[in-house]
Amino acid sequence: MDKKYVAPPYRIKMVEPIKMTTKNERIELLKNAGYNPFSLRSEDVYIDLLTDSGTGAMSHFQWAALMMGDEAYAGSRSFYKFEKVVKDITGYDYVIPAHQGRGAEQVALPQLVNKEGMFFISNMHFDTTRAHVELAGARALDCVIKECFDTENYHPFKGNFDLIELDHIINAKGKENIAGIIFTITNNSAGGQPVSMENLREVKKIADKYGITTLIDGARYAENAYFVKQREKGYENKTIKEIAREVFDLADIFLMSSKKDGLSNIGGLIAIKNDTDFYNKCRTYIVPMEGFPTYGGLTGRDMEALSVGLLEALEEDYLEHRLDQVRYLGDKLRDAGVPIQYPTGGHAVFVDCKKFAPHIPYYEFPAQSVSNAVYLEAGVRPVEIGSFLLGRDPDTGKNLESPLELMRLTIPRRTYTYKHLDVVAEAVIEVYKNRKSLVGLGFDYEPPVLRHFTARLIPLTK
Ligand code: F0G
């Protein structure tokens, strides 16, 4: 790319006011939220970088499409439009909508678990995927390359599978006990890091050798395809859609939270290559879990917005700008010495809090402490991706230590300007300057599953 930074390929037609609070107000608000930014009201947040999930801005084409929603319970016209778009992108035979990614997971994953003691293997499971694997009675094993945990040094595809480890796990657990191999693209939990085509091809070869089903967890598959185009030899001249199709050809099942690369506020889907039996199982199960197979928990207008958004997310000028915003924020932080996962990935800047606050041990949640400080500094809401999120071992109940303690500054799609990102950078840099004063956190209330969403914490003042 010869341009350093790129202005947004859109202009703003509608605005949503946001307001800054005072520091004293934020001290009180955070205390009331149990030192867990998930419990803050969004009105009390100035710049919300909690997630890029369902928080993006829709285009005027999408808003117009909403009016075309067919709200029929069965056989909605909007479903057939949505199905056609998904089939066209994936090349798969079957499409089932779901209300969001975890809806797709709760329907599809249990169908692959047919006995005790089974495992899913992924480069890195996202937390809801892990939860649904465990709820289905299986266990989730990660096997990402070790470079992923070295946040300082450049590697173009830190989301890649460790192929030797993958083969080793399959042999150690027995191929008949592997329920599926999940390609998480991009690898959200370690920095929105992409997976190369070459790596996915090798994973597919291993899967074929042992006769194992392959799944894509493709919430951000379009961003992954863009990185392949930028960083992998031989893909410079392919379109994003062609690259994405090559990935779909390597898998049997596609699960998607379309709140990300569907550019919509809600939605998910299951697409199945050609396994009629698996499709029938999912179609049966979707009815009690999500809804009739032609709406799966979505309104007709949601499916209309998605039909447009899924295609817009594959447009190159959109992707170029999106990834440029992430890089812009990452560069600002890195230039100021803040440790981040480098290079930046697709949807967020991940700050390495093991390095940021090395005096706070993993069981006192360093990244949560940094996130809270960033909120106090400027009303910016980040999210912790570390030992607080990881939770406890389901078998022993022990606090797990995450290999990375990350604060994610997640950038919603088409929502904030570069100036907002300047404010974020200034706040994080200010906290970094005062990092020695940060303290760890203990539990006031800890829920039994997915604790990070609703836990209440207390600062451990020395
Ligand atoms: N898979 C990945 C890779 C995800 O990032 C998410 C959600 C899901 C599955 C589940 O999808 O939320 O629609 O049910 N990630 C959001 C995030 C929540 O903030 O990263 P969902």
Residues whose N, C-alpha, C, O or C-beta is under 5 A from the ligand:
A	BS01	F0G	L50 T51 D52 S53 Q100 G101 R102 G103 F126 T128 T186 N188 D217 A219 S257 K259 G267
